[in-house]
Amino acid sequence: MTIHDYFLKRPILTFLLLIVSALAFGFLTINIFRLLAANWEFIVTYGVVALREGALWQTLELILTGIVSMLFFLIFRFCEDILISWFGKRKIGAEKKVQTDGDQGVDG
């Protein structure tokens, strides 16, 4: 059993994971570009002094935050794909007609 099959059989768990990953992605990325731009401007303006004050470390932390947020986005997309597959396999509305070997669905 693959991880895809595991989550395909558990749509409620998949939906909960989708919600958690979407919230985590949103939380981690809400100000990342603004903070990265301000940090870069600080480094450009003050140079070595800014680096001694920890601007390089903060830049690495922001990049790591971006990587983690993209992992949450990938989890979100994985769950989205599973739920779309699950909904696609569900019968909605009227029953689908099953064609027999002799009946190809063509009149005549």
Secondary structure as the mmCIF struct_conf table of DSSP 4:
data_model
#
loop_
_struct_conf.conf_type_id
_struct_conf.id
_struct_conf.beg_label_comp_id
_struct_conf.beg_label_asym_id
_struct_conf.beg_label_seq_id
_struct_conf.end_label_comp_id
_struct_conf.end_label_asym_id
_struct_conf.end_label_seq_id
HELX_RH_AL_P HELX_RH_AL_P1 ILE A 3 LEU A 8
TURN_TY1_P TURN_TY1_P1 LYS A 9 LYS A 9
HELX_RH_AL_P HELX_RH_AL_P2 PRO A 11 THR A 29
BEND BEND1 ILE A 30 ASN A 31
HELX_RH_AL_P HELX_RH_AL_P3 ILE A 32 TYR A 46
TURN_TY1_P TURN_TY1_P2 GLY A 47 GLY A 47
HELX_RH_AL_P HELX_RH_AL_P4 VAL A 48 ARG A 52
TURN_TY1_P TURN_TY1_P3 GLU A 53 GLY A 54
HELX_RH_AL_P HELX_RH_AL_P5 ALA A 55 LYS A 89
BEND BEND2 ARG A 90 ARG A 90
BEND BEND3 GLY A 93 ALA A 94
HELX_LH_PP_P HELX_LH_PP_P1 GLU A 95 THR A 100
BEND BEND4 ASP A 101 GLY A 102
BEND BEND5 GLY A 105 GLY A 105
#
